Amino acid sequence: MEGVLPPSFPVVSYEAMGKEMGSLFRALKDPEQGVEMVIDNNMLIEQYCPI
């Protein structure tokens, strides 16, 4: 996967990302919800890198 770099990121706030993307990144940064999404549900691989 490729990193998203300036000028796209960093963004000044979650709100500046828009409702959908801001909510996603806010959830990923949450200690409980982020672990559930990435580790328990394997979200990044299954939703963003389908085979």
PyMOL Python script that loads the backbone (N, CA, C, O; Angstrom):
from pymol import cmd

cmd.read_pdbstr("""\
ATOM      1  N   MET A   1       0.849  -1.182   0.000  1.00  0.00           N
ATOM      2  CA  MET A   1       0.000   0.000   0.000  1.00  0.00           C
ATOM      3  C   MET A   1       0.885   1.232   0.000  1.00  0.00           C
ATOM      4  O   MET A   1       1.992   1.214   0.538  1.00  0.00           O
ATOM      5  N   GLU A   2       0.402   2.280  -0.594  1.00  0.00           N
ATOM      6  CA  GLU A   2       1.155   3.515  -0.672  1.00  0.00           C
ATOM      7  C   GLU A   2       0.668   4.492   0.391  1.00  0.00           C
ATOM      8  O   GLU A   2      -0.520   4.557   0.704  1.00  0.00           O
ATOM      9  N   GLY A   3       1.597   5.233   0.926  1.00  0.00           N
ATOM     10  CA  GLY A   3       1.245   6.240   1.906  1.00  0.00           C
ATOM     11  C   GLY A   3       0.614   7.454   1.254  1.00  0.00           C
ATOM     12  O   GLY A   3       0.922   7.785   0.109  1.00  0.00           O
ATOM     13  N   VAL A   4      -0.264   8.110   1.979  1.00  0.00           N
ATOM     14  CA  VAL A   4      -0.854   9.359   1.506  1.00  0.00           C
ATOM     15  C   VAL A   4      -0.027  10.480   2.119  1.00  0.00           C
ATOM     16  O   VAL A   4       0.041  10.610   3.342  1.00  0.00           O
ATOM     17  N   LEU A   5       0.592  11.278   1.285  1.00  0.00           N
ATOM     18  CA  LEU A   5       1.532  12.302   1.733  1.00  0.00           C
ATOM     19  C   LEU A   5       1.047  13.694   1.354  1.00  0.00           C
ATOM     20  O   LEU A   5       0.089  13.834   0.594  1.00  0.00           O
ATOM     21  N   PRO A   6       1.706  14.730   1.882  1.00  0.00           N
ATOM     22  CA  PRO A   6       1.326  16.092   1.531  1.00  0.00           C
ATOM     23  C   PRO A   6       1.275  16.258   0.015  1.00  0.00           C
ATOM     24  O   PRO A   6       2.084  15.650  -0.686  1.00  0.00           O
ATOM     25  N   PRO A   7       0.378  17.037  -0.498  1.00  0.00           N
ATOM     26  CA  PRO A   7      -0.503  17.972   0.206  1.00  0.00           C
ATOM     27  C   PRO A   7      -1.801  17.365   0.723  1.00  0.00           C
ATOM     28  O   PRO A   7      -2.591  18.068   1.352  1.00  0.00           O
ATOM     29  N   SER A   8      -2.042  16.084   0.476  1.00  0.00           N
ATOM     30  CA  SER A   8      -3.289  15.465   0.962  1.00  0.00           C
ATOM     31  C   SER A   8      -3.312  15.339   2.477  1.00  0.00           C
ATOM     32  O   SER A   8      -4.353  15.548   3.102  1.00  0.00           O
ATOM     33  N   PHE A   9      -2.204  15.008   3.058  1.00  0.00           N
ATOM     34  CA  PHE A   9      -2.078  14.866   4.514  1.00  0.00           C
ATOM     35  C   PHE A   9      -0.807  15.556   4.951  1.00  0.00           C
ATOM     36  O   PHE A   9       0.118  15.595   4.140  1.00  0.00           O
ATOM     37  N   PRO A  10      -0.666  16.079   6.088  1.00  0.00           N
ATOM     38  CA  PRO A  10      -1.643  16.048   7.186  1.00  0.00           C
ATOM     39  C   PRO A  10      -2.772  17.048   6.968  1.00  0.00           C
ATOM     40  O   PRO A  10      -2.597  18.074   6.310  1.00  0.00           O
ATOM     41  N   VAL A  11      -3.919  16.732   7.525  1.00  0.00           N
ATOM     42  CA  VAL A  11      -5.089  17.595   7.474  1.00  0.00           C
ATOM     43  C   VAL A  11      -5.238  18.203   8.855  1.00  0.00           C
ATOM     44  O   VAL A  11      -4.918  17.565   9.859  1.00  0.00           O
ATOM     45  N   VAL A  12      -5.719  19.427   8.909  1.00  0.00           N
ATOM     46  CA  VAL A  12      -5.772  20.154  10.188  1.00  0.00           C
ATOM     47  C   VAL A  12      -6.714  19.542  11.215  1.00  0.00           C
ATOM     48  O   VAL A  12      -6.517  19.730  12.416  1.00  0.00           O
ATOM     49  N   SER A  13      -7.743  18.808  10.764  1.00  0.00           N
ATOM     50  CA  SER A  13      -8.684  18.208  11.716  1.00  0.00           C
ATOM     51  C   SER A  13      -9.452  17.079  11.030  1.00  0.00           C
ATOM     52  O   SER A  13      -9.438  16.950   9.806  1.00  0.00           O
ATOM     53  N   TYR A  14     -10.116  16.273  11.844  1.00  0.00           N
ATOM     54  CA  TYR A  14     -10.972  15.225  11.294  1.00  0.00           C
ATOM     55  C   TYR A  14     -12.113  15.846  10.485  1.00  0.00           C
ATOM     56  O   TYR A  14     -12.508  15.308   9.451  1.00  0.00           O
ATOM     57  N   GLU A  15     -12.637  16.969  10.953  1.00  0.00           N
ATOM     58  CA  GLU A  15     -13.734  17.642  10.271  1.00  0.00           C
ATOM     59  C   GLU A  15     -13.318  18.100   8.877  1.00  0.00           C
ATOM     60  O   GLU A  15     -14.132  18.084   7.953  1.00  0.00           O
ATOM     61  N   ALA A  16     -12.057  18.508   8.715  1.00  0.00           N
ATOM     62  CA  ALA A  16     -11.558  18.971   7.424  1.00  0.00           C
ATOM     63  C   ALA A  16     -11.477  17.832   6.403  1.00  0.00           C
ATOM     64  O   ALA A  16     -11.402  18.088   5.201  1.00  0.00           O
ATOM     65  N   MET A  17     -11.491  16.591   6.863  1.00  0.00           N
ATOM     66  CA  MET A  17     -11.451  15.434   5.961  1.00  0.00           C
ATOM     67  C   MET A  17     -12.802  15.145   5.337  1.00  0.00           C
ATOM     68  O   MET A  17     -12.889  14.394   4.366  1.00  0.00           O
ATOM     69  N   GLY A  18     -13.847  15.726   5.877  1.00  0.00           N
ATOM     70  CA  GLY A  18     -15.199  15.404   5.433  1.00  0.00           C
ATOM     71  C   GLY A  18     -15.805  14.403   6.405  1.00  0.00           C
ATOM     72  O   GLY A  18     -15.095  13.760   7.178  1.00  0.00           O
ATOM     73  N   LYS A  19     -17.102  14.285   6.355  1.00  0.00           N
ATOM     74  CA  LYS A  19     -17.817  13.462   7.343  1.00  0.00           C
ATOM     75  C   LYS A  19     -17.383  11.991   7.307  1.00  0.00           C
ATOM     76  O   LYS A  19     -17.073  11.419   8.352  1.00  0.00           O
ATOM     77  N   GLU A  20     -17.357  11.378   6.131  1.00  0.00           N
ATOM     78  CA  GLU A  20     -17.055   9.949   6.032  1.00  0.00           C
ATOM     79  C   GLU A  20     -15.605   9.639   6.388  1.00  0.00           C
ATOM     80  O   GLU A  20     -15.348   8.773   7.224  1.00  0.00           O
ATOM     81  N   MET A  21     -14.664  10.331   5.772  1.00  0.00           N
ATOM     82  CA  MET A  21     -13.249  10.056   6.038  1.00  0.00           C
ATOM     83  C   MET A  21     -12.861  10.468   7.450  1.00  0.00           C
ATOM     84  O   MET A  21     -12.089   9.770   8.108  1.00  0.00           O
ATOM     85  N   GLY A  22     -13.381  11.585   7.918  1.00  0.00           N
ATOM     86  CA  GLY A  22     -13.089  12.027   9.278  1.00  0.00           C
ATOM     87  C   GLY A  22     -13.547  11.020  10.312  1.00  0.00           C
ATOM     88  O   GLY A  22     -12.840  10.736  11.279  1.00  0.00           O
ATOM     89  N   SER A  23     -14.749  10.478  10.096  1.00  0.00           N
ATOM     90  CA  SER A  23     -15.280   9.472  11.020  1.00  0.00           C
ATOM     91  C   SER A  23     -14.436   8.206  10.996  1.00  0.00           C
ATOM     92  O   SER A  23     -14.196   7.598  12.039  1.00  0.00           O
ATOM     93  N   LEU A  24     -13.984   7.805   9.805  1.00  0.00           N
ATOM     94  CA  LEU A  24     -13.154   6.609   9.686  1.00  0.00           C
ATOM     95  C   LEU A  24     -11.835   6.785  10.435  1.00  0.00           C
ATOM     96  O   LEU A  24     -11.455   5.920  11.225  1.00  0.00           O
ATOM     97  N   PHE A  25     -11.138   7.888  10.197  1.00  0.00           N
ATOM     98  CA  PHE A  25      -9.855   8.104  10.860  1.00  0.00           C
ATOM     99  C   PHE A  25     -10.014   8.308  12.361  1.00  0.00           C
ATOM    100  O   PHE A  25      -9.162   7.872  13.135  1.00  0.00           O
ATOM    101  N   ARG A  26     -11.087   8.959  12.781  1.00  0.00           N
ATOM    102  CA  ARG A  26     -11.346   9.125  14.217  1.00  0.00           C
ATOM    103  C   ARG A  26     -11.540   7.751  14.865  1.00  0.00           C
ATOM    104  O   ARG A  26     -11.012   7.500  15.949  1.00  0.00           O
ATOM    105  N   ALA A  27     -12.291   6.866  14.213  1.00  0.00           N
ATOM    106  CA  ALA A  27     -12.527   5.514  14.738  1.00  0.00           C
ATOM    107  C   ALA A  27     -11.231   4.710  14.770  1.00  0.00           C
ATOM    108  O   ALA A  27     -10.975   3.993  15.737  1.00  0.00           O
ATOM    109  N   LEU A  28     -10.406   4.819  13.720  1.00  0.00           N
ATOM    110  CA  LEU A  28      -9.138   4.088  13.694  1.00  0.00           C
ATOM    111  C   LEU A  28      -8.206   4.515  14.821  1.00  0.00           C
ATOM    112  O   LEU A  28      -7.454   3.694  15.347  1.00  0.00           O
ATOM    113  N   LYS A  29      -8.247   5.787  15.196  1.00  0.00           N
ATOM    114  CA  LYS A  29      -7.380   6.291  16.263  1.00  0.00           C
ATOM    115  C   LYS A  29      -7.902   5.975  17.657  1.00  0.00           C
ATOM    116  O   LYS A  29      -7.162   6.099  18.633  1.00  0.00           O
ATOM    117  N   ASP A  30      -9.159   5.569  17.769  1.00  0.00           N
ATOM    118  CA  ASP A  30      -9.735   5.227  19.063  1.00  0.00           C
ATOM    119  C   ASP A  30      -9.105   3.928  19.555  1.00  0.00           C
ATOM    120  O   ASP A  30      -9.064   2.952  18.807  1.00  0.00           O
ATOM    121  N   PRO A  31      -8.607   3.889  20.808  1.00  0.00           N
ATOM    122  CA  PRO A  31      -7.915   2.697  21.298  1.00  0.00           C
ATOM    123  C   PRO A  31      -8.753   1.418  21.271  1.00  0.00           C
ATOM    124  O   PRO A  31      -8.220   0.343  20.996  1.00  0.00           O
ATOM    125  N   GLU A  32     -10.023   1.513  21.545  1.00  0.00           N
ATOM    126  CA  GLU A  32     -10.862   0.307  21.549  1.00  0.00           C
ATOM    127  C   GLU A  32     -11.440   0.019  20.167  1.00  0.00           C
ATOM    128  O   GLU A  32     -11.318  -1.096  19.661  1.00  0.00           O
ATOM    129  N   GLN A  33     -12.058   1.008  19.568  1.00  0.00           N
ATOM    130  CA  GLN A  33     -12.706   0.807  18.278  1.00  0.00           C
ATOM    131  C   GLN A  33     -11.683   0.522  17.181  1.00  0.00           C
ATOM    132  O   GLN A  33     -11.938  -0.305  16.305  1.00  0.00           O
ATOM    133  N   GLY A  34     -10.539   1.187  17.213  1.00  0.00           N
ATOM    134  CA  GLY A  34      -9.502   0.959  16.209  1.00  0.00           C
ATOM    135  C   GLY A  34      -8.961  -0.459  16.247  1.00  0.00           C
ATOM    136  O   GLY A  34      -8.767  -1.079  15.202  1.00  0.00           O
ATOM    137  N   VAL A  35      -8.717  -0.977  17.444  1.00  0.00           N
ATOM    138  CA  VAL A  35      -8.232  -2.361  17.585  1.00  0.00           C
ATOM    139  C   VAL A  35      -9.282  -3.330  17.055  1.00  0.00           C
ATOM    140  O   VAL A  35      -8.949  -4.281  16.348  1.00  0.00           O
ATOM    141  N   GLU A  36     -10.533  -3.094  17.389  1.00  0.00           N
ATOM    142  CA  GLU A  36     -11.598  -3.971  16.906  1.00  0.00           C
ATOM    143  C   GLU A  36     -11.662  -3.950  15.373  1.00  0.00           C
ATOM    144  O   GLU A  36     -11.776  -5.000  14.741  1.00  0.00           O
ATOM    145  N   MET A  37     -11.589  -2.763  14.786  1.00  0.00           N
ATOM    146  CA  MET A  37     -11.685  -2.638  13.330  1.00  0.00           C
ATOM    147  C   MET A  37     -10.508  -3.302  12.618  1.00  0.00           C
ATOM    148  O   MET A  37     -10.700  -4.050  11.659  1.00  0.00           O
ATOM    149  N   VAL A  38      -9.291  -3.028  13.088  1.00  0.00           N
ATOM    150  CA  VAL A  38      -8.099  -3.464  12.363  1.00  0.00           C
ATOM    151  C   VAL A  38      -7.655  -4.875  12.740  1.00  0.00           C
ATOM    152  O   VAL A  38      -7.344  -5.681  11.863  1.00  0.00           O
ATOM    153  N   ILE A  39      -7.622  -5.176  14.023  1.00  0.00           N
ATOM    154  CA  ILE A  39      -7.110  -6.471  14.476  1.00  0.00           C
ATOM    155  C   ILE A  39      -8.210  -7.538  14.470  1.00  0.00           C
ATOM    156  O   ILE A  39      -8.052  -8.599  13.866  1.00  0.00           O
ATOM    157  N   ASP A  40      -9.308  -7.250  15.138  1.00  0.00           N
ATOM    158  CA  ASP A  40     -10.364  -8.256  15.273  1.00  0.00           C
ATOM    159  C   ASP A  40     -11.110  -8.506  13.960  1.00  0.00           C
ATOM    160  O   ASP A  40     -11.392  -9.654  13.615  1.00  0.00           O
ATOM    161  N   ASN A  41     -11.431  -7.431  13.228  1.00  0.00           N
ATOM    162  CA  ASN A  41     -12.246  -7.572  12.013  1.00  0.00           C
ATOM    163  C   ASN A  41     -11.435  -7.519  10.723  1.00  0.00           C
ATOM    164  O   ASN A  41     -11.995  -7.682   9.639  1.00  0.00           O
ATOM    165  N   ASN A  42     -10.122  -7.294  10.822  1.00  0.00           N
ATOM    166  CA  ASN A  42      -9.242  -7.278   9.654  1.00  0.00           C
ATOM    167  C   ASN A  42      -9.759  -6.337   8.557  1.00  0.00           C
ATOM    168  O   ASN A  42      -9.641  -6.626   7.366  1.00  0.00           O
ATOM    169  N   MET A  43     -10.332  -5.207   8.985  1.00  0.00           N
ATOM    170  CA  MET A  43     -11.014  -4.285   8.094  1.00  0.00           C
ATOM    171  C   MET A  43     -10.142  -3.742   6.967  1.00  0.00           C
ATOM    172  O   MET A  43     -10.586  -3.710   5.819  1.00  0.00           O
ATOM    173  N   LEU A  44      -8.936  -3.321   7.254  1.00  0.00           N
ATOM    174  CA  LEU A  44      -8.100  -2.710   6.228  1.00  0.00           C
ATOM    175  C   LEU A  44      -7.804  -3.664   5.081  1.00  0.00           C
ATOM    176  O   LEU A  44      -7.807  -3.254   3.920  1.00  0.00           O
ATOM    177  N   ILE A  45      -7.556  -4.900   5.382  1.00  0.00           N
ATOM    178  CA  ILE A  45      -7.254  -5.881   4.338  1.00  0.00           C
ATOM    179  C   ILE A  45      -8.516  -6.306   3.596  1.00  0.00           C
ATOM    180  O   ILE A  45      -8.527  -6.337   2.365  1.00  0.00           O
ATOM    181  N   GLU A  46      -9.568  -6.631   4.319  1.00  0.00           N
ATOM    182  CA  GLU A  46     -10.766  -7.169   3.687  1.00  0.00           C
ATOM    183  C   GLU A  46     -11.575  -6.121   2.935  1.00  0.00           C
ATOM    184  O   GLU A  46     -12.215  -6.451   1.936  1.00  0.00           O
ATOM    185  N   GLN A  47     -11.568  -4.860   3.387  1.00  0.00           N
ATOM    186  CA  GLN A  47     -12.363  -3.841   2.710  1.00  0.00           C
ATOM    187  C   GLN A  47     -11.563  -3.025   1.710  1.00  0.00           C
ATOM    188  O   GLN A  47     -12.118  -2.573   0.708  1.00  0.00           O
ATOM    189  N   TYR A  48     -10.290  -2.826   1.953  1.00  0.00           N
ATOM    190  CA  TYR A  48      -9.518  -1.934   1.095  1.00  0.00           C
ATOM    191  C   TYR A  48      -8.511  -2.650   0.199  1.00  0.00           C
ATOM    192  O   TYR A  48      -7.928  -2.025  -0.688  1.00  0.00           O
ATOM    193  N   CYS A  49      -8.299  -3.920   0.407  1.00  0.00           N
ATOM    194  CA  CYS A  49      -7.385  -4.711  -0.428  1.00  0.00           C
ATOM    195  C   CYS A  49      -8.034  -6.039  -0.780  1.00  0.00           C
ATOM    196  O   CYS A  49      -7.481  -7.098  -0.481  1.00  0.00           O
ATOM    197  N   PRO A  50      -9.193  -5.993  -1.407  1.00  0.00           N
ATOM    198  CA  PRO A  50      -9.861  -7.279  -1.725  1.00  0.00           C
ATOM    199  C   PRO A  50      -9.067  -8.077  -2.742  1.00  0.00           C
ATOM    200  O   PRO A  50      -8.379  -7.523  -3.599  1.00  0.00           O
ATOM    201  N   ILE A  51      -9.177  -9.371  -2.626  1.00  0.00           N
ATOM    202  CA  ILE A  51      -8.469 -10.262  -3.545  1.00  0.00           C
ATOM    203  C   ILE A  51      -9.414 -10.696  -4.654  1.00  0.00           C
ATOM    204  O   ILE A  51      -9.018 -11.453  -5.540  1.00  0.00           O
TER     205      ILE A  51
END
""", "prot")
cmd.dss("prot")
cmd.show_as("cartoon", "prot")
cmd.util.cbc("prot")
cmd.orient("prot")
